[in-house]
Amino acid sequence: MLTKSEQKMVDNILENFNFQRCYDVMNVLKWTWASVGIPTIEDLKQNAVDKLKTAILRVKDKEVYEHYFISSGGIKASAYKNRYNRVVMLHLEFILTDWDSDGD
C-alpha cells in the first residue's frame, strides 16, 4: 500500500507524462508487447502504474539501496528514498534505445 505522498507522486506522473508520444513512437515502429500487440495509451498508463508501485515497494524493502528501478517494454520506473526509508522521488522514462559498457 502506498502512502499519501507516494500516491501523490504517482498521480503527478500520470497527469504529466506524455503517454501519447510513447504510443505514437510505438505505433510508427510497430513496437509490440507480447501480451497486447501495440499497447494502447491505457495499457501504457497501467504498465507505468504497476512499475512505479513495484519500484516504490522494492526500494523500501531494500535496506542498502537508495534507488531501485524496473524496466521492460520501453517503460522504466525508478524510485529514490532518503536515509529514513521515505520515498522522496519517482521517475518515469520511455526508453527507445540505450547501451552500457563496462570497459571489457
C-alpha positions as protocol buffer text, in pm:
chain_id: "A"
residue {
  index: 1
  type: MET
  ca { x: 0 y: 0 z: 0 }
}
residue {
  index: 2
  type: LEU
  ca { x: 127 y: 345 z: -91 }
}
residue {
  index: 3
  type: THR
  ca { x: 147 y: 642 z: 142 }
}
residue {
  index: 4
  type: LYS
  ca { x: -42 y: 960 z: 51 }
}
residue {
  index: 5
  type: SER
  ca { x: 285 y: 1120 z: -55 }
}
residue {
  index: 6
  type: GLU
  ca { x: 378 y: 826 z: -279 }
}
residue {
  index: 7
  type: GLN
  ca { x: 31 y: 817 z: -438 }
}
residue {
  index: 8
  type: LYS
  ca { x: 53 y: 1191 z: -500 }
}
residue {
  index: 9
  type: MET
  ca { x: 384 y: 1141 z: -686 }
}
residue {
  index: 10
  type: VAL
  ca { x: 234 y: 857 z: -895 }
}
residue {
  index: 11
  type: ASP
  ca { x: -70 y: 1072 z: -978 }
}
residue {
  index: 12
  type: ASN
  ca { x: 153 y: 1365 z: -1075 }
}
residue {
  index: 13
  type: ILE
  ca { x: 347 y: 1145 z: -1316 }
}
residue {
  index: 14
  type: LEU
  ca { x: 28 y: 1007 z: -1471 }
}
residue {
  index: 15
  type: GLU
  ca { x: -106 y: 1359 z: -1523 }
}
residue {
  index: 16
  type: ASN
  ca { x: 212 y: 1499 z: -1679 }
}
residue {
  index: 17
  type: PHE
  ca { x: 393 y: 1216 z: -1859 }
}
residue {
  index: 18
  type: ASN
  ca { x: 341 y: 1222 z: -2237 }
}
residue {
  index: 19
  type: PHE
  ca { x: 191 y: 879 z: -2296 }
}
residue {
  index: 20
  type: GLN
  ca { x: 63 y: 993 z: -2635 }
}
residue {
  index: 21
  type: ARG
  ca { x: 421 y: 1044 z: -2755 }
}
residue {
  index: 22
  type: CYS
  ca { x: 514 y: 692 z: -2638 }
}
residue {
  index: 23
  type: TYR
  ca { x: 213 y: 548 z: -2818 }
}
residue {
  index: 24
  type: ASP
  ca { x: 295 y: 739 z: -3137 }
}
residue {
  index: 25
  type: VAL
  ca { x: 654 y: 611 z: -3141 }
}
residue {
  index: 26
  type: MET
  ca { x: 549 y: 254 z: -3068 }
}
residue {
  index: 27
  type: ASN
  ca { x: 283 y: 271 z: -3339 }
}
residue {
  index: 28
  type: VAL
  ca { x: 525 y: 408 z: -3603 }
}
residue {
  index: 29
  type: LEU
  ca { x: 785 y: 146 z: -3512 }
}
residue {
  index: 30
  type: LYS
  ca { x: 523 y: -130 z: -3485 }
}
residue {
  index: 31
  type: TRP
  ca { x: 668 y: -196 z: -3139 }
}
residue {
  index: 32
  type: THR
  ca { x: 458 y: -465 z: -2977 }
}
residue {
  index: 33
  type: TRP
  ca { x: 425 y: -622 z: -2637 }
}
residue {
  index: 34
  type: ALA
  ca { x: 372 y: -997 z: -2637 }
}
residue {
  index: 35
  type: SER
  ca { x: 55 y: -972 z: -2431 }
}
residue {
  index: 36
  type: VAL
  ca { x: -129 y: -696 z: -2622 }
}
residue {
  index: 37
  type: GLY
  ca { x: 43 y: -615 z: -2951 }
}
residue {
  index: 38
  type: ILE
  ca { x: 96 y: -240 z: -2983 }
}
residue {
  index: 39
  type: PRO
  ca { x: -10 y: -112 z: -2642 }
}
residue {
  index: 40
  type: THR
  ca { x: -284 y: 148 z: -2610 }
}
residue {
  index: 41
  type: ILE
  ca { x: -237 y: 462 z: -2405 }
}
residue {
  index: 42
  type: GLU
  ca { x: -434 y: 294 z: -2126 }
}
residue {
  index: 43
  type: ASP
  ca { x: -201 y: -10 z: -2146 }
}
residue {
  index: 44
  type: LEU
  ca { x: 98 y: 223 z: -2118 }
}
residue {
  index: 45
  type: LYS
  ca { x: -54 y: 403 z: -1818 }
}
residue {
  index: 46
  type: GLN
  ca { x: -138 y: 80 z: -1637 }
}
residue {
  index: 47
  type: ASN
  ca { x: 209 y: -58 z: -1704 }
}
residue {
  index: 48
  type: ALA
  ca { x: 360 y: 263 z: -1570 }
}
residue {
  index: 49
  type: VAL
  ca { x: 150 y: 248 z: -1252 }
}
residue {
  index: 50
  type: ASP
  ca { x: 246 y: -115 z: -1196 }
}
residue {
  index: 51
  type: LYS
  ca { x: 615 y: -39 z: -1243 }
}
residue {
  index: 52
  type: LEU
  ca { x: 607 y: 271 z: -1023 }
}
residue {
  index: 53
  type: LYS
  ca { x: 435 y: 80 z: -742 }
}
residue {
  index: 54
  type: THR
  ca { x: 685 y: -205 z: -773 }
}
residue {
  index: 55
  type: ALA
  ca { x: 978 y: 38 z: -763 }
}
residue {
  index: 56
  type: ILE
  ca { x: 834 y: 206 z: -451 }
}
residue {
  index: 57
  type: LEU
  ca { x: 777 y: -120 z: -267 }
}
residue {
  index: 58
  type: ARG
  ca { x: 1114 y: -266 z: -363 }
}
residue {
  index: 59
  type: VAL
  ca { x: 1322 y: 39 z: -273 }
}
residue {
  index: 60
  type: LYS
  ca { x: 1159 y: 49 z: 72 }
}
residue {
  index: 61
  type: ASP
  ca { x: 1218 y: -325 z: 112 }
}
residue {
  index: 62
  type: LYS
  ca { x: 1592 y: -299 z: 47 }
}
residue {
  index: 63
  type: GLU
  ca { x: 1790 y: -158 z: 337 }
}
residue {
  index: 64
  type: VAL
  ca { x: 2107 y: -92 z: 140 }
}
residue {
  index: 65
  type: TYR
  ca { x: 1960 y: 59 z: -176 }
}
residue {
  index: 66
  type: GLU
  ca { x: 1879 y: 427 z: -211 }
}
residue {
  index: 67
  type: HIS
  ca { x: 1749 y: 370 z: -563 }
}
residue {
  index: 68
  type: TYR
  ca { x: 1553 y: 95 z: -735 }
}
residue {
  index: 69
  type: PHE
  ca { x: 1434 y: 71 z: -1093 }
}
residue {
  index: 70
  type: ILE
  ca { x: 1232 y: -171 z: -1301 }
}
residue {
  index: 71
  type: SER
  ca { x: 1216 y: -167 z: -1679 }
}
residue {
  index: 72
  type: SER
  ca { x: 1055 y: -356 z: -1966 }
}
residue {
  index: 73
  type: GLY
  ca { x: 875 y: -280 z: -2289 }
}
residue {
  index: 74
  type: GLY
  ca { x: 1036 y: 64 z: -2311 }
}
residue {
  index: 75
  type: ILE
  ca { x: 899 y: 183 z: -1977 }
}
residue {
  index: 76
  type: LYS
  ca { x: 1142 y: 240 z: -1689 }
}
residue {
  index: 77
  type: ALA
  ca { x: 1026 y: 341 z: -1340 }
}
residue {
  index: 78
  type: SER
  ca { x: 1269 y: 448 z: -1069 }
}
residue {
  index: 79
  type: ALA
  ca { x: 1217 y: 523 z: -700 }
}
residue {
  index: 80
  type: TYR
  ca { x: 1459 y: 704 z: -471 }
}
residue {
  index: 81
  type: LYS
  ca { x: 1448 y: 708 z: -92 }
}
residue {
  index: 82
  type: ASN
  ca { x: 1622 y: 901 z: 181 }
}
residue {
  index: 83
  type: ARG
  ca { x: 1803 y: 764 z: 483 }
}
residue {
  index: 84
  type: TYR
  ca { x: 1474 y: 746 z: 675 }
}
residue {
  index: 85
  type: ASN
  ca { x: 1340 y: 494 z: 421 }
}
residue {
  index: 86
  type: ARG
  ca { x: 1096 y: 751 z: 283 }
}
residue {
  index: 87
  type: VAL
  ca { x: 1043 y: 763 z: -93 }
}
residue {
  index: 88
  type: VAL
  ca { x: 1136 y: 1115 z: -198 }
}
residue {
  index: 89
  type: MET
  ca { x: 1130 y: 1094 z: -577 }
}
residue {
  index: 90
  type: LEU
  ca { x: 984 y: 888 z: -861 }
}
residue {
  index: 91
  type: HIS
  ca { x: 1099 y: 895 z: -1221 }
}
residue {
  index: 92
  type: LEU
  ca { x: 931 y: 751 z: -1530 }
}
residue {
  index: 93
  type: GLU
  ca { x: 1103 y: 717 z: -1866 }
}
residue {
  index: 94
  type: PHE
  ca { x: 1024 y: 584 z: -2209 }
}
residue {
  index: 95
  type: ILE
  ca { x: 1348 y: 445 z: -2346 }
}
residue {
  index: 96
  type: LEU
  ca { x: 1384 y: 396 z: -2716 }
}
residue {
  index: 97
  type: THR
  ca { x: 1744 y: 282 z: -2706 }
}
residue {
  index: 98
  type: ASP
  ca { x: 2038 y: 265 z: -2467 }
}
residue {
  index: 99
  type: TRP
  ca { x: 2374 y: 99 z: -2428 }
}
residue {
  index: 100
  type: ASP
  ca { x: 2611 y: 22 z: -2142 }
}
residue {
  index: 101
  type: SER
  ca { x: 2978 y: -68 z: -2143 }
}
residue {
  index: 102
  type: ASP
  ca { x: 3196 y: -178 z: -1856 }
}
residue {
  index: 103
  type: GLY
  ca { x: 3519 y: -133 z: -2047 }
}
residue {
  index: 104
  type: ASP
  ca { x: 3578 y: -501 z: -2134 }
}
